[in-house]
């Protein structure tokens, strides 16, 4: 017992020494670079104060674009899953090819392909659509179609995680396949699907930064405008990164809360 007590004391003292060393190094770094850090943050705050309208506009566009894209991706992703699990071979092949192509090519090329492809076959100006509105619409479509491929796989893996014996048991009791899926399989699969769908939503928010390349005035587009106007390269990027972090962190906490509520309700079913 005494040996164990001595070992624990030694371990505690080592941890204490390491903590003191880390704190000491941190204080030295602050002492050396303190003035630079203060100047940097004051410069960042001035930029945020001066160009706040740019960031607010970018934030609004990013959130709206992400929400619409996720809804589009979820609907089309569900259709892709149904096509992939269909007994009709042509639908099955189409869904498999679509998912493999989308997951196997960069999102940037998909965005340009849709933007330039639609522009080449349709004169959007005839319909009274401005270039910025056209870029927003094609951006939403591109992100939504990209997300759909991942959502289809999320739904497939969530449903496949349920033991096949449950479906067989339902069918043996005289339930139809659709009723079995609705009453037994899907409620359980939802529990598996929700966390992955939440992660996909967060990933979509960050991926929308690519849409700035076609002229959508999201956060990254406005970051580049501020960089050009303020002649500062790093500070606007940090503000933009903090905005993305604020959105994703808030969403993560919110989705964890919803997931926790769902788990509690599931225990009583």
SULDAZI-V611837 format. One record per pair of residues at least 12 apart in sequence whose C-alpha atoms are under 7 Angstrom apart, sorted by the first residue. I is the first residue (numbers start at 0). J is the second residue. D is the distance in Angstrom with one decimal. If there is no record, write none. Layout:
i-><I,I>
j-><J,J>
d-><D,D>
This chain:
i-><43,50,53,54,54,57,57,57,57,58,58,60,60,61,61,61,64,65,65,65,67,68,68,68,68,69,69,69,71,72,72,72,72,72,73,73,75,76,76,76,76,77,79,79,80,80,80,82,83,98,101,101,102,107,109,110,110,113,113,114,114,131,131,134,134,134,135,138,150,153,153,154,157,157,157,158,161,161,166,197,201,205,218,219,222,222,222>
j-><234,225,221,218,221,216,217,218,221,217,218,216,217,207,217,218,139,203,204,207,139,139,140,142,143,143,146,200,143,143,144,146,147,150,147,150,147,147,148,150,151,151,94,151,151,154,155,94,95,148,145,148,148,209,141,138,141,137,141,134,137,214,215,213,214,215,215,210,196,192,195,192,188,191,192,188,184,188,179,254,247,243,239,239,235,236,239>
d-><5.2,7.0,5.8,6.2,6.4,5.9,4.1,4.0,6.1,6.5,5.6,6.7,5.2,6.9,5.1,6.4,6.0,6.3,5.5,7.0,6.9,5.3,6.9,5.8,4.3,6.1,7.0,6.3,5.2,4.3,5.9,5.0,4.1,6.9,6.0,6.1,5.6,4.0,6.0,5.0,4.4,5.8,5.6,5.8,4.9,7.0,6.4,6.0,6.5,4.9,6.1,6.5,6.9,6.5,6.5,6.5,5.3,6.5,6.4,6.9,5.6,6.6,6.4,6.2,6.2,5.8,5.5,5.9,7.0,6.3,6.6,6.1,5.2,5.2,5.2,5.1,6.9,6.7,6.5,6.7,5.9,7.0,6.3,6.7,5.6,6.2,6.3>
